[in-house]
């Protein structure tokens, strides 16, 4: 694993088209999971419990400047066996 102060890239992910992005933060684990259109996925498991300081936003960039943004809507993901 790289040091905390280093920025890293993952060349194997370059050009992949994202189908779905999930963020899980519960007592079992904290992870960011990215599913791609080619039916592959990558997961980043984190050690810390993370709390968002503000609601995520989606924005439009033009010439490197944010010109439009709005709050990103989220919905809970049901775990297997829930809701039966």
N, C-alpha and C positions, 0 to 999 in steps of 0.2 A: 504494500500500500504506500502511496506517496505521502509526503509530509503535508501537514495541515496548511502550510503557507504556499504551496505550489499549485498552480493552475494546470490542469491536465485536459487532454483531448482524447477522443476515442475514434481513430481513423476508420475503424471497421463500421461505424455508424453513419459515416458521411454519405449523403445522397439517399438514405432510407426515408420513406414516406411514413409519417406518423399516422396511425389509425386511431389510437386511444392513449391517453395518459392518465395514470392513476397514482394517487398519493395516499398511502396508508400510514396512519399514526395512531397506534393503540398500545395496550399494555404488552402485547406479544412482540411487536416489531414496528420499526419505522422504515418505510421504503418508498421509493419512487420507481414506478414500473411504466415503461414505454412499450406499447405494442405497435408493430409496424404492419403495413399493408401486405408484406410478403410472409405473414404468419410467423414472424419471429418476434421476440421481445427481449428487452434488457431490463434488469432490475438493479437498483442501487439501494443497498441496505445500509442504513445509517445507525450509528450508536446512540445518538442523543434523541431525546423526545423533542420534537419541534412544534412550536406554536407560531402560527402566522400572525404577524403584527398588524396586518391589514388584509382586507379581502383581495384576492388576486384580481388583476385587471388584464384585459386583452386590448392591444393597441395596434394602430396602423402607423407604419413608418413611411415617410416620404423624404427622400434626400437625407436620411439619417435623423430626422426630427419626428417626434411623436405628434401626430395631427389629430388623432381621434382615439379615445379610450373609453371603456366601460367595464363594469364589474363582471368578472367571469363567473357564470353560474355553475354550481356543482351539485351533484346528487350522490347520496350514499350508495355504496355497492353492497348488496345483500350477500352474506356469506352462505355457503352451501348449508342447507338444512334450516335456514331461517325462513320464516313466513309460511311454514307448512302447517 
